[in-house]
Amino acid sequence: MKRFGRTLSFNIRGMSILAVAVTLTGCGHYAMRGSVVERESANEAQVCLGDHEVGIGDKVVLYKAVCVGPPATKSGTRACNKERIGAGVVTRTLNEHMSIIQVDPGVEFKEGTIAEKQ
């Protein structure tokens, strides 16, 4: 009986996470999306978007996750939305997993910031 309770709880939690992921992807629209892995300088970042996803000169939009409500618990999750904070351009592709972007002046970003091909 305990096993069933754990499985049911995991499935509900898993479905909640899936629902948030679908919401963030724009209800079925496919987008090349990664995140800032490392901040190289005040206006340059290494992002998790590889050479099969972006090319030099491609524009990216930067977002931060804005979550409302109490912190997530074992029985549920918080509602989160993307908030646009700025943009940038791919200046170099490093390999199939990583690229370097030049971020527009004045944009405040950090590791974990969402980067999405425009």
C-alpha positions, 0 to 999 in steps of 0.5 A: 500500500505504501508503494502505491501511495508513493507512485501516485504522489510521484505521478501527480508531481510528475504531471505537475512538472510536465504541465509547467514545462508545456506552459513554458514552451508556449503550448506546443510551439517548438523553440530552441531553448537553453540557459546561461551556463557561465557568465563570461563578462558583464555582457557575454555568456556561455549558453547551452545552445549548440551548433545544431541549434544556433549559428553565428548572428542568430538572435536570442531572447533572455528570460527569467522565471517569475514564480508566484505563490508559496514555495513548492511542496511535495504535493504540488508546484508553484505557478511560474511564467517567463519574463523577458529581460533582454536580448543578445546575439550568438557570436561564437559556437563552441561545439554541439552543446555550447555557444557564446552570446553577446548580451545587449548593454544593461541587461542583468543576467546570471547563471540559469537565465533562460536563453531562447532563439528568436 
